[in-house]
Amino acid sequence: MPTRKATMSGTMASFLNAVRPNGNNNNRLTVPTSIQKQHSTSSTTFLPPTSLHGKVAVVTGSSRSIGAAVAKCLGELGANVVVNYVSDERSAEEVVQAIRSHGKGGAISVKADTSSIEGGQHLLHEAVRTFGKIDILVLNAGVMGSKTLMELDEGFYESHFNINVKAPLFMAKAAAPLLPSPGGRIIFFSSSLTSSSSVTPNALCYLATKGAIEQISRVLAKDLGSRGITVNTVSPGPVDTPAFREGKSQSVIESIAKQSPSRKLAEPDDISPIVGFLASSAAQWINGQNIQVNGGSVV
Ligand SMILES: NC(=O)c1ccc[n+]([C@@H]2O[C@H](COP(=O)([O-])OP(=O)(O)OC[C@H]3O[C@@H](n4cnc5c(N)ncnc54)[C@H](OP(=O)(O)O)[C@@H]3O)[C@@H](O)[C@H]2O)c1
């Protein structure tokens, strides 16, 4: 896409070329010094600011869909990636193999239910045990159920808040002391629907969780920003994943797709490059932002 490249900064253009598809102690974890040394990188090697070489990234919910695309993108940029799943081990292993064979970094898969604080802690422990550190935390796992006010019950409410808000918040808390300071990265996932007037009544609980995560992200950016750790949110529009399709008729899906200027749904690979960019040192001055990635569906 030469015309697009010509209008971008050199950093952004080289980044896009690199990642385009086919292109009760307060939850503290400790890192053994011997492992830290083992994984340290040479300071004499020249690396572009978008490289993630030598970094370790944890991506929750990355066995498929958007999370899998993010995990592969970070691997392509050079990171060692911890691929997380809760039920689909085979898909998680496929992502691991893709990173090992095509990416520049290593990868492992870890089964952990990130709807609980304990599950999130387990995931972080496994990342540190294997790679010795964590540089980048991407909190992608989430549920997108549909119920109106009168259909809402406590179980539905709690299932959404547990995985979409509580567990990511406590994972951020547990990871914060481990992240490099400066240089650590936390990236949350919200939705463009929080900014859309076309929202439907059944999005009540889902959007309540995403509104909460956007505010958590803003405040943490001030808190952890004082240590040089950036905290940002990525807000996709409609992306063609099983979670998006669930409970929708084909005609509803088509009408949603038509709201985009390009009249189509996004694919997970349309979302992942911005996560790679935010994770890199090129984005060190981007903090506390909510990046809309929706092809113009919501402007
Ligand atoms: N798709 C969209 O249109 C859209 C739009 C805006 C925002 N988003 C946000 O983007 C994120 C990803 O959405 P998606 O559509 O890619 O979701 P998805 O298709 O449902 O994929 C879910 C992924 O999360 C994992 N997962 C589910 N529950 C988990 C748990 N309790 N613990 C650990 N992993 C778990 C799944 O693992 P298994 O394979 O093991 O089940 C899978 O890898 C969500 O935060 C969502 O709100 C999506």
The ligand as an SDF file (V2000), in Angstrom:
LIG
                    3D

 48 52  0  0  0  0  0  0  0  0999 V2000
  -15.2810   -9.5530   18.1860 N   0  0  0  0  0  0  0  0  0  0  0  0
  -15.6890   -8.2920   18.2560 C   0  0  0  0  0  0  0  0  0  0  0  0
  -16.5150   -7.8360   17.4520 O   0  0  0  0  0  0  0  0  0  0  0  0
  -15.1600   -7.3920   19.3420 C   0  0  0  0  0  0  0  0  0  0  0  0
  -15.4640   -6.0190   19.2540 C   0  0  0  0  0  0  0  0  0  0  0  0
  -14.9860   -5.1680   20.2480 C   0  0  0  0  0  0  0  0  0  0  0  0
  -14.2330   -5.6600   21.3000 C   0  0  0  0  0  0  0  0  0  0  0  0
  -13.9590   -7.0130   21.3550 N   0  0  0  0  0  0  0  0  0  0  0  0
  -13.1860   -7.4860   22.4950 C   0  0  0  0  0  0  0  0  0  0  0  0
  -12.0450   -8.1900   22.0250 O   0  0  0  0  0  0  0  0  0  0  0  0
  -11.7170   -9.2320   22.9460 C   0  0  0  0  0  0  0  0  0  0  0  0
  -11.6100  -10.5690   22.2080 C   0  0  0  0  0  0  0  0  0  0  0  0
  -12.8520  -10.8280   21.5830 O   0  0  0  0  0  0  0  0  0  0  0  0
  -12.9980  -12.0350   20.5390 P   0  0  0  0  0  0  0  0  0  0  0  0
  -14.1880  -11.7090   19.7040 O   0  0  0  0  0  0  0  0  0  0  0  0
  -11.7010  -12.3070   19.8800 O   0  0  0  0  0  0  0  0  0  0  0  0
  -13.3760  -13.2550   21.5290 O   0  0  0  0  0  0  0  0  0  0  0  0
  -13.5730  -14.8380   21.2350 P   0  0  0  0  0  0  0  0  0  0  0  0
  -13.7430  -15.1070   19.7970 O   0  0  0  0  0  0  0  0  0  0  0  0
  -14.6730  -15.2820   22.1400 O   0  0  0  0  0  0  0  0  0  0  0  0
  -12.1960  -15.4950   21.7250 O   0  0  0  0  0  0  0  0  0  0  0  0
  -12.0730  -15.6950   23.0800 C   0  0  0  0  0  0  0  0  0  0  0  0
  -10.6670  -16.1120   23.4580 C   0  0  0  0  0  0  0  0  0  0  0  0
  -10.5900  -15.9140   24.8660 O   0  0  0  0  0  0  0  0  0  0  0  0
  -10.3660  -17.1680   25.4920 C   0  0  0  0  0  0  0  0  0  0  0  0
  -11.1150  -17.2140   26.7350 N   0  0  0  0  0  0  0  0  0  0  0  0
  -12.4480  -17.1860   26.9190 C   0  0  0  0  0  0  0  0  0  0  0  0
  -12.7430  -17.2560   28.2190 N   0  0  0  0  0  0  0  0  0  0  0  0
  -11.5570  -17.3460   28.8740 C   0  0  0  0  0  0  0  0  0  0  0  0
  -11.1930  -17.4540   30.2340 C   0  0  0  0  0  0  0  0  0  0  0  0
  -12.1200  -17.4890   31.2130 N   0  0  0  0  0  0  0  0  0  0  0  0
   -9.8720  -17.5150   30.5470 N   0  0  0  0  0  0  0  0  0  0  0  0
   -8.9250  -17.4860   29.5730 C   0  0  0  0  0  0  0  0  0  0  0  0
   -9.2150  -17.3980   28.2640 N   0  0  0  0  0  0  0  0  0  0  0  0
  -10.5210  -17.3170   27.9210 C   0  0  0  0  0  0  0  0  0  0  0  0
  -10.7830  -18.2300   24.5080 C   0  0  0  0  0  0  0  0  0  0  0  0
  -10.0530  -19.4190   24.8490 O   0  0  0  0  0  0  0  0  0  0  0  0
  -10.5860  -20.9230   24.4480 P   0  0  0  0  0  0  0  0  0  0  0  0
  -10.3100  -21.0190   22.9780 O   0  0  0  0  0  0  0  0  0  0  0  0
   -9.7470  -21.8450   25.2600 O   0  0  0  0  0  0  0  0  0  0  0  0
  -12.0400  -20.9740   24.7840 O   0  0  0  0  0  0  0  0  0  0  0  0
  -10.3670  -17.5570   23.2070 C   0  0  0  0  0  0  0  0  0  0  0  0
   -8.9800  -17.7040   22.9820 O   0  0  0  0  0  0  0  0  0  0  0  0
  -12.7780   -9.1890   24.0410 C   0  0  0  0  0  0  0  0  0  0  0  0
  -12.3270   -8.4570   25.1520 O   0  0  0  0  0  0  0  0  0  0  0  0
  -13.9420   -8.4760   23.3580 C   0  0  0  0  0  0  0  0  0  0  0  0
  -14.7870   -7.8260   24.2780 O   0  0  0  0  0  0  0  0  0  0  0  0
  -14.4090   -7.8760   20.4070 C   0  0  0  0  0  0  0  0  0  0  0  0
  1  2  1  0
  2  3  2  0
  2  4  1  0
  4  5  1  0
  4 48  2  0
  5  6  2  0
  6  7  1  0
  7  8  2  0
  8  9  1  0
  8 48  1  0
  9 10  1  0
  9 46  1  0
 10 11  1  0
 11 12  1  0
 11 44  1  0
 12 13  1  0
 13 14  1  0
 14 15  2  0
 14 16  1  0
 14 17  1  0
 17 18  1  0
 18 19  2  0
 18 20  1  0
 18 21  1  0
 21 22  1  0
 22 23  1  0
 23 24  1  0
 23 42  1  0
 24 25  1  0
 25 26  1  0
 25 36  1  0
 26 27  1  0
 26 35  1  0
 27 28  2  0
 28 29  1  0
 29 30  1  0
 29 35  2  0
 30 31  1  0
 30 32  2  0
 32 33  1  0
 33 34  2  0
 34 35  1  0
 36 37  1  0
 36 42  1  0
 37 38  1  0
 38 39  2  0
 38 40  1  0
 38 41  1  0
 42 43  1  0
 44 45  1  0
 44 46  1  0
 46 47  1  0
M  CHG  2   8   1  16  -1
M  END
$$$$
